[in-house]
Amino acid sequence: MEVRPYTYEEFPEFTEPVEGAQIIETTGDEMGVLYQHDVEYDNVNGVSLRLQILIPNCRNDKYDFMSDQQSFARPCLVWVQGSAWFQQYIYMKVGDLARFAKRGYVCAIVEYRHSGIASFPAQAVDTRNAIRFLKKNAGRFGIDPERMIVAGDSSGGHTAMWAGMLHNDDTEQNHYPGISGEVQGIINHYGSTSVMAPDSNPQTVNHCLPDSPEGQVMGGRNLLEHPEWARALSVECNIDETTQLPPVVIFHGTKDRTVNCTGSVILYQQLKKTGHPADLYLIKGADHGGSEFWTDTVQDIMEDFMKKCFA
């Protein structure tokens, strides 16, 4: 055989019989996942903000690391990792999201400025800039910029909701002028979306005090003494009939000891009351996160929701 550069199509396939060898048939559509780690999407006052990007890959749509324009454009799930708004461990959901990426979705995990360096709504501002970065670099990562969903868990679910409600494209918060931070849907996994009730966070004994997670993300304020700040942070208090936001799906465990399940019920009821498309799935017996939220059943619901949003 001549030694030279070959295209895949012209390279001769090995077909010689080998005693004892077995043939495994393939189609070229068998999906794997490639991982691009720590991709900087923004730098705010010297703070580097990164994405973990999981890219579906198969022989028929092979990802080219050297190209700024892939041969495919896949829908994208932008995931905000929860952390009680403290510094995130942004690699936590790489395994679970890789399973979802194998369904053909680019998945990007967002790092936001945590409450120790920036107050709310900085986390949502960062998420929208991450979305804009992905749209600007859609060809590089094989993303369809018109098919994007923002999602997250716990404080990341809160951030995902606000990222879908912020609408700051025409402000100085937009670090990619001319590129929209809007998405087609929101997936909220047990989001810490409300701090209004005393038992919003059943195990947070310093609930709404300045040193609590919710107090710190609001700049170290006492939210009990200043209920206007509690309302400013709570998603349901900022939704009415005029609020612009895409369809929402919410998942919450019925035994969540960290973020009370009733918060998601209140948010769902407010969305329905004000005429916004929303679905709520209560996962029986589930605590604050866990494998119950990444079963095939839940992933099927997530995928079906995304397809409806893109229709």
ABEGO torsion letter per residue (X at the ends): XBBBBBBAAABBBBABBBBGBBBBBBAGABBBBBBBBGBBABBBGGBBBBBBBBBBBBAABBBBAABABBABBBBBBBBBBBAGGBBBBAAAAAAAAAAAAAAGBBBBBBBBBBAAABBOAAAAAAAAAAAAAAAAAAAAAGBBAABBBBBEBEAAAAAAAAAAAAGAAABAABABBGBBABBABBBBBGBBABAABAAABAABAABGBAABAAAAAAGGBBAAABAAAAAAABAAAABBAABBBBBBBBBBBAABAABBAAAAAAAAAAAAAAGBBBBBBBBBGBBBEEAAAABAAAAAAAAAAAAAAAX
